[in-house]
Amino acid sequence: MKISNKKREKISEQILSYLYSINPKSIFTSQIAEEVARDEEFIKNLLLNLKKRNLIIEIKKNPKGTLYLRRSRWRLSDMAYAAYKSY
């Protein structure tokens, strides 16, 4: 089943809104998928698209500096946070 670009944008907006509400905390892909009630692979695809647009930042290391092998955490970029804050 194909999801339209309009619906993809709405789901992306939900993700950005959620990341704004928990800012500056970063969160794993699985937790975002659970919050917006979507499949993890679909959410990861949307997150990577948002990363390309410089709206979010991918964090590949844990707080101790060890590289994650199969996971990523995400947070809102400073530019996107400023835009949401002024809105």
Secondary structure, 3 states (H helix, E strand, C coil): CCCCHHHHHHHHHHHHHHHHHHCCCCEEHHHHHHHHCCCHHHHHHHHHHHHHCCCEEEECECCCCCECCCCCEEEECHHHHHHHHHC
